[in-house]
Amino acid sequence: MKTTYLCLRIFGTGGGLEKFNRNFIKALSELSIEYSFQLRAVSVYDRVQDIDSRYCNSNSFTCMEGNRFLFAIQAIRESLKADLLFISHVNIAPVALLCKMLNPGIKLVTIVHGIEVWGSLPVSKVALLRLSDRIYSVSRYTKDRIVREHEIDQAKVEILPNTIDPYLTEYKPDPTFRNRIGIPLSEKILLTVSRLSSKEQYKGYDRVIRALPIIRERFSDIRYIIVGKGEREEVKRIKGIITEVGVEDVVELRGFIKEEELVNYYEAADLFIMPSTGEGFGIVFLEALLHGKPVIAGNRDGSVDALAGGKLGILIDPENVRAIALAVNDVLARNIPPQLLDGDYLKNEVYRLFGYPAFKRRVSDLLARYL
């Protein structure tokens, strides 16, 4: 069997989609050796120098460095020889449809994550979803939405949750971190890891900020840290909310942080919070849990899948500021189920459910029908 994987980007960034792509190509690469099938990957934006050989063999990976025309040509060339074609994102729909037209016998599998397939879509993207032999969705929430909104046969949509990068544990925390960034041990740290973007206001960090005065009525010694690259206008909006609410001494916008430093923020945090209303899944929840941290998330989107329906964290109404504040207070007061405060339990369960070995087994099971 010859398999081709078409993607936008795998390496060079730390976004959730890229993390999923890295682990998916790693699983495919390992399974191609175990089951003796040929694998080729073609990427729109990756550069040769960014390829990490821990995830895939560079000899099977073609980078187009942003040249979309050459990507289309190479994608067609590879798909003409392939039996199975994986599409990592619906934005590749025009090329994927052309590949299918030129090789009608090829099996087409499309991976969907969240907001990119919710709501109204261009005709080409809907056509790709309907033409796909299988769709892998990272959450039940996204599956339910595409079935309902785009009239997709639910029988062909399978769940393939996100996973924890197997190399994440290689980064060791710095025991002097709090001293280094000037936060005393007496302060309770609330952490959110998210880009500050006008397109991602659904993450809920603004509602956490509005909840801080209520939280401070009970816990005065707190710090809310938001880690993630910020767009100028969104940062300006958030700073305006901080001033409006009067929590300038509490909130810190730390900007982009490299993976090796991010581990320190997870370790230092007393809880992780991201009351999203539009999360496809949320790899950051898994990362926080891997560090044994209590997690608060919204109950309306793919966050529910990431927290195993509440088995791994607190699910709340993400648009209710008072509910956010009360949930934080309950965690800090240790007034929640004891297993959700048990770091060892959280680490073991999140790894059992979402660790790379479980992810690879799922990919293997899904591939079995084609082998």
HELIX and SHEET records of a PDB file:
HELIX    1   1 GLY A   16  GLU A   34  1                                  19    
HELIX    2   2 VAL A   48  ASP A   50  5                                   3    
HELIX    3   3 SER A   58  SER A   60  5                                   3    
HELIX    4   4 ARG A   68  SER A   79  1                                  12    
HELIX    5   5 VAL A   90  ILE A   92  5                                   3    
HELIX    6   6 ALA A   93  LEU A  102  1                                  10    
HELIX    7   7 ILE A  115  VAL A  117  5                                   3    
HELIX    8   8 VAL A  123  LEU A  131  1                                   9    
HELIX    9   9 ARG A  140  HIS A  150  1                                  11    
HELIX   10  10 GLN A  154  LYS A  156  5                                   3    
HELIX   11  11 LEU A  168  GLU A  170  5                                   3    
HELIX   12  12 PHE A  177  ILE A  181  1                                   5    
HELIX   13  13 SER A  198  LYS A  203  5                                   6    
HELIX   14  14 TYR A  205  ARG A  216  1                                  12    
HELIX   15  15 ARG A  232  VAL A  245  1                                  14    
HELIX   16  16 GLU A  259  ALA A  268  1                                  10    
HELIX   17  17 ILE A  283  LEU A  290  1                                   8    
HELIX   18  18 SER A  303  ALA A  306  1                                   4    
HELIX   19  19 ALA A  308  GLY A  310  5                                   3    
HELIX   20  20 VAL A  321  LEU A  332  1                                  12    
HELIX   21  21 PRO A  338  LEU A  341  5                                   4    
HELIX   22  22 GLY A  343  PHE A  354  1                                  12    
HELIX   23  23 TYR A  356  LEU A  367  1                                  12    
HELIX   24  24 ALA A  368  TYR A  370  5                                   3    
SHEET    1   A 7 PHE A  61  CYS A  63  0                                        
SHEET    2   A 7 GLN A  38  SER A  43  1                                        
SHEET    3   A 7 LYS A   2  CYS A   7  1                                        
SHEET    4   A 7 LEU A  84  ILE A  87  1                                        
SHEET    5   A 7 LYS A 107  VAL A 112  1                                        
SHEET    6   A 7 ARG A 134  SER A 137  1                                        
SHEET    7   A 7 VAL A 157  ILE A 159  1                                        
SHEET    1   B 6 VAL A 251  GLY A 255  0                                        
SHEET    2   B 6 ILE A 222  VAL A 227  1                                        
SHEET    3   B 6 LYS A 188  VAL A 193  1                                        
SHEET    4   B 6 LEU A 271  MET A 274  1                                        
SHEET    5   B 6 VAL A 295  GLY A 298  1                                        
SHEET    6   B 6 ILE A 314  ILE A 316  1                                        
END                                                                             
